[in-house]
């Protein structure tokens, strides 16, 4: 099966590696596991690297004028960007897969055979539920458990009032590692804030006993949840209206009882094994959906 995997725009966060084993990007590993032959394409750059004889990553100036001799059996559009539309139309015979998040959870146009959603709240006719995996580098590491809980929120999420709520309500007897960067918030004394690179996150996750996902309905299937569980961090406490599909050691709470749920489970906490979807299981699930379309 020949796969064309469409990525977003190249920016300062786009990882530049020479070997697949160096990549901490889940989508790159997922694409490589789905297709027998794979072309991964970003726009807004100039680069071409072969991870193997069968997997190539290419950065092109623009999708508007980009053409390729590569004839995919499957086109996978990740992110829901309008720049994808003209590329998808160039391959009318290919099976077309879409996955997005937030305001782009569902495609604006009905050009896709498979629409993947990672929350039961987003299920509509024609959609398929899946579990977003963590990249293979996310695994438990033997480091001291320095923090009670881990919390992941970047600058974009800092605009959400419920993110600020974490700093305002965290009890003083609970230590927290915050992976992210919030410029305008005063950091409580019991919080360590780190602007982490993705390559360092497995070690940072592994320093924490439990995780928290207080994102509410802002995002669906946040990748941090898959990564925490893959690193053996758990249980993870989530708000009751969070948009999730993952099973596993999750504790659902409302805002009023959130920190009490954390505290009670810290009192009985014990080391956990890694759980959650792997790249291999996610790829197998998607391959099965492709075969259903072909039949």
PLY file of the C-alpha trace (Angstrom):
ply
format ascii 1.0
element vertex 295
property float x
property float y
property float z
element edge 294
property int vertex1
property int vertex2
end_header
0.00 0.00 0.00
1.38 3.40 -1.03
0.58 6.18 1.46
0.76 9.94 1.02
0.69 11.59 4.45
-0.04 15.34 4.43
1.39 17.36 7.32
1.16 21.02 8.28
3.37 24.02 7.70
7.05 23.87 8.59
7.87 26.07 11.58
10.43 26.27 14.38
8.85 23.26 16.12
9.10 20.94 13.11
11.60 18.24 13.91
14.50 17.82 11.52
16.03 14.36 11.79
17.86 11.98 9.47
16.60 8.66 10.86
13.17 7.48 11.91
14.61 6.23 15.20
15.54 9.84 16.07
12.00 11.14 15.59
9.75 11.87 18.58
6.84 12.74 16.30
3.94 10.31 16.65
2.50 11.10 13.21
5.76 10.28 11.44
5.92 6.89 13.15
2.22 6.24 12.50
2.55 6.97 8.78
5.59 4.70 8.57
3.61 1.89 10.23
0.52 2.24 8.02
2.01 2.22 4.53
4.34 -0.19 2.78
5.67 2.79 0.84
5.28 6.22 2.47
5.73 9.84 1.42
5.29 12.43 4.22
4.93 15.99 2.95
5.01 19.37 4.72
4.60 22.75 3.07
6.66 25.91 3.69
10.19 24.54 3.41
12.76 22.80 1.27
14.07 19.41 2.37
14.01 15.79 1.33
15.21 12.87 3.43
14.79 9.10 3.13
14.28 7.40 6.48
14.49 4.07 4.67
14.04 2.68 1.17
10.28 2.89 1.69
9.78 6.07 3.79
10.51 9.57 2.49
9.83 12.94 4.13
9.69 16.01 1.92
9.24 19.73 2.62
7.84 21.68 -0.34
7.39 25.38 -0.88
3.61 25.27 -1.37
0.89 22.67 -1.85
-0.73 24.98 -4.39
1.84 24.26 -7.10
3.27 20.99 -5.81
2.97 17.98 -8.09
4.42 14.52 -7.72
4.84 11.40 -9.79
4.05 9.40 -6.67
0.66 7.71 -7.07
-0.72 6.85 -3.63
-3.34 4.24 -2.80
-4.18 6.20 0.37
-4.02 9.93 1.19
-4.00 10.76 4.90
-4.67 14.45 5.71
-3.78 15.34 9.28
-4.84 18.69 10.73
-7.69 19.80 8.49
-5.85 22.64 6.73
-7.48 24.12 3.60
-4.12 23.77 1.81
-4.82 20.03 1.66
-7.98 20.36 -0.44
-6.33 20.77 -3.84
-3.86 17.92 -3.14
-6.61 15.49 -2.12
-8.49 16.17 -5.36
-5.47 15.19 -7.45
-5.89 11.55 -6.45
-9.54 10.63 -7.11
-8.92 6.87 -6.92
-7.11 6.91 -3.57
-8.75 6.13 -0.21
-8.83 9.43 1.66
-8.43 9.72 5.44
-8.99 12.81 7.57
-8.21 13.59 11.19
-8.34 16.98 12.85
-8.80 18.54 16.27
-10.50 21.49 17.93
-12.41 23.60 15.40
-11.08 21.33 12.63
-12.31 18.04 14.11
-14.54 17.39 11.09
-13.71 18.28 7.48
-15.57 21.17 5.89
-15.86 19.23 2.65
-17.07 15.68 2.16
-14.09 14.45 0.14
-12.97 11.80 2.65
-13.75 8.09 2.91
-12.59 7.81 6.55
-12.89 10.51 9.22
-11.03 9.65 12.42
-12.18 11.23 15.69
-10.64 10.63 19.11
-13.66 11.51 21.24
-17.06 9.86 21.53
-18.48 13.41 21.68
-17.37 13.95 18.08
-18.84 10.79 16.59
-21.10 11.49 13.63
-22.34 9.38 10.76
-19.36 8.20 8.75
-16.81 8.84 11.51
-14.59 6.20 13.12
-13.36 6.34 16.71
-9.66 5.75 17.27
-7.08 6.14 20.01
-4.23 8.52 19.35
-0.98 6.75 20.32
2.26 8.10 21.74
5.53 8.05 19.81
7.75 5.04 20.64
10.21 7.21 22.62
7.54 7.71 25.31
8.15 4.92 27.81
8.78 4.64 31.55
12.26 5.68 32.67
13.89 4.75 35.97
14.13 8.19 37.56
13.06 9.41 41.01
9.41 10.45 41.40
10.06 14.08 42.28
6.55 15.44 41.65
3.04 14.38 42.59
1.36 15.41 39.35
2.25 16.36 35.79
0.38 19.03 33.85
0.94 19.92 30.18
-0.23 23.23 28.73
1.39 25.38 26.09
1.03 29.09 25.45
-2.04 28.61 23.24
-3.85 26.76 26.00
-2.91 29.54 28.44
-5.68 31.62 26.88
-8.27 29.21 28.24
-9.67 30.27 31.61
-9.73 26.73 32.93
-5.97 26.50 32.46
-5.47 29.51 34.70
-7.78 27.79 37.18
-5.11 25.13 37.81
-2.66 27.68 39.20
-5.35 29.39 41.24
-6.68 26.22 42.91
-3.82 23.73 43.27
-3.44 22.83 46.99
-0.11 23.74 48.57
0.52 20.14 49.66
0.53 18.84 46.06
3.72 19.30 44.04
3.32 19.75 40.30
5.54 19.74 37.24
4.10 22.00 34.55
5.42 21.34 31.05
4.65 24.44 29.05
5.02 28.17 29.08
2.56 30.71 30.47
4.07 34.18 30.46
1.46 36.08 32.46
0.82 33.71 35.35
2.58 33.81 38.71
3.98 30.37 39.46
2.93 28.93 42.85
5.76 27.80 45.14
4.76 24.14 44.81
4.91 24.22 40.99
7.97 23.74 38.80
7.41 25.12 35.32
9.58 23.85 32.47
9.46 24.84 28.82
10.40 21.38 27.62
11.58 20.08 24.27
9.66 17.00 23.15
12.81 14.90 23.28
13.13 15.57 27.03
9.49 14.90 27.88
9.70 11.12 28.55
12.21 11.77 31.35
10.14 14.65 32.72
6.90 12.66 32.61
8.63 9.80 34.43
9.44 12.10 37.35
5.72 12.37 38.15
3.35 9.98 39.90
0.01 11.10 38.42
-1.19 13.27 35.57
-3.98 15.81 35.20
-5.99 16.76 32.10
-8.09 19.81 33.04
-8.65 20.84 29.41
-12.43 20.45 29.37
-13.83 20.56 25.84
-11.04 22.70 24.37
-9.29 19.85 22.59
-10.11 16.24 21.78
-7.88 13.33 22.69
-4.96 15.49 23.90
-1.68 13.84 23.00
-0.34 14.48 26.52
-2.72 11.85 27.87
-1.37 9.13 25.57
2.18 10.17 26.40
1.62 10.12 30.17
0.08 6.66 30.10
2.88 5.38 27.84
5.40 6.63 30.42
3.62 4.83 33.25
2.19 8.01 34.77
-1.15 7.32 36.35
-3.85 7.39 37.22
-4.68 10.54 35.22
-7.42 12.80 36.55
-9.57 14.39 33.83
-12.50 16.79 33.90
-15.83 15.10 33.27
-16.51 17.06 30.09
-13.10 16.31 28.54
-13.32 14.91 25.00
-11.54 11.58 25.25
-11.72 8.08 23.82
-8.92 6.47 25.80
-9.56 3.77 28.33
-7.12 2.97 31.08
-6.30 4.35 34.53
-8.42 7.51 34.18
-10.31 9.20 37.00
-13.16 11.49 35.95
-14.01 14.43 38.20
-15.83 17.74 38.18
-14.01 20.96 39.07
-15.31 21.00 42.65
-13.86 17.59 43.49
-10.84 17.66 41.18
-8.01 18.18 43.67
-9.61 15.96 46.27
-9.62 13.15 43.69
-5.92 13.79 43.11
-5.13 13.84 46.83
-7.04 10.66 47.64
-5.28 8.70 44.91
-1.87 10.06 45.83
-2.37 8.58 49.30
-2.68 5.09 47.79
-0.45 5.58 44.75
1.76 2.78 43.46
4.01 2.45 40.42
2.14 1.65 37.18
3.12 -0.03 33.95
2.81 1.68 30.59
-0.63 1.41 28.99
-2.52 2.89 26.08
-2.52 2.58 22.31
0.77 1.96 20.54
1.70 3.13 17.05
1.42 -0.49 15.90
-2.11 -1.01 17.26
-3.28 2.34 15.85
-1.80 1.53 12.45
-3.46 -1.90 12.44
-6.82 -0.28 13.25
-6.46 2.24 10.41
-5.37 -0.45 7.96
-8.55 -2.35 8.84
-10.67 0.71 8.07
-8.91 1.12 4.73
-9.67 -2.50 3.81
-13.37 -1.96 4.67
-13.51 0.99 2.25
-11.82 -1.00 -0.47
-14.33 -3.82 -0.12
0 1
1 2
2 3
3 4
4 5
5 6
6 7
7 8
8 9
9 10
10 11
11 12
12 13
13 14
14 15
15 16
16 17
17 18
18 19
19 20
20 21
21 22
22 23
23 24
24 25
25 26
26 27
27 28
28 29
29 30
30 31
31 32
32 33
33 34
34 35
35 36
36 37
37 38
38 39
39 40
40 41
41 42
42 43
43 44
44 45
45 46
46 47
47 48
48 49
49 50
50 51
51 52
52 53
53 54
54 55
55 56
56 57
57 58
58 59
59 60
60 61
61 62
62 63
63 64
64 65
65 66
66 67
67 68
68 69
69 70
70 71
71 72
72 73
73 74
74 75
75 76
76 77
77 78
78 79
79 80
80 81
81 82
82 83
83 84
84 85
85 86
86 87
87 88
88 89
89 90
90 91
91 92
92 93
93 94
94 95
95 96
96 97
97 98
98 99
99 100
100 101
101 102
102 103
103 104
104 105
105 106
106 107
107 108
108 109
109 110
110 111
111 112
112 113
113 114
114 115
115 116
116 117
117 118
118 119
119 120
120 121
121 122
122 123
123 124
124 125
125 126
126 127
127 128
128 129
129 130
130 131
131 132
132 133
133 134
134 135
135 136
136 137
137 138
138 139
139 140
140 141
141 142
142 143
143 144
144 145
145 146
146 147
147 148
148 149
149 150
150 151
151 152
152 153
153 154
154 155
155 156
156 157
157 158
158 159
159 160
160 161
161 162
162 163
163 164
164 165
165 166
166 167
167 168
168 169
169 170
170 171
171 172
172 173
173 174
174 175
175 176
176 177
177 178
178 179
179 180
180 181
181 182
182 183
183 184
184 185
185 186
186 187
187 188
188 189
189 190
190 191
191 192
192 193
193 194
194 195
195 196
196 197
197 198
198 199
199 200
200 201
201 202
202 203
203 204
204 205
205 206
206 207
207 208
208 209
209 210
210 211
211 212
212 213
213 214
214 215
215 216
216 217
217 218
218 219
219 220
220 221
221 222
222 223
223 224
224 225
225 226
226 227
227 228
228 229
229 230
230 231
231 232
232 233
233 234
234 235
235 236
236 237
237 238
238 239
239 240
240 241
241 242
242 243
243 244
244 245
245 246
246 247
247 248
248 249
249 250
250 251
251 252
252 253
253 254
254 255
255 256
256 257
257 258
258 259
259 260
260 261
261 262
262 263
263 264
264 265
265 266
266 267
267 268
268 269
269 270
270 271
271 272
272 273
273 274
274 275
275 276
276 277
277 278
278 279
279 280
280 281
281 282
282 283
283 284
284 285
285 286
286 287
287 288
288 289
289 290
290 291
291 292
292 293
293 294
